[in-house]
Amino acid sequence: MIVNVCPAAMTKASPDRLWELLTTPERFEEWQGARLVSAIPPGPLSAGQLITLSAPAFGRWLRFTFEIGGVDPNRQWIDLTARFPFGIVNREHITLAPTGEGGTLVRFN
């Protein structure tokens, strides 16, 4: 079974501020509650990078990975494949768009 959900959210934070948060693996815990285990290669998100994270679930710490498919800092989008325990795979296209009020529309497609 395939489920397709495309959530979006508005924030008062600027696109540049969010971009820094989303592309710095050491800061992932600030927005997703998961601890960084490793980033190979280290550094800001880049195509081909493998990010391993750990988060509490079901009374234990479970690991999952983000395989970074593409990153476009000029258009502010990220493509990634998230692989979770139990065979769950989620493909994401994250985009940031400025709002008229100086904030950001964040889309997870």
Secondary structure, 3 states (H helix, E strand, C coil): CCCCCCCEEEECCCHHHHHHHHCCHHHHHHHHCCEEEEEECCCCCCCCCEEEEEEEECCEEEEEEEEEEEEECCCCEEEEEEECHHHCEEEEEEEEEECCCCCEEEEEC
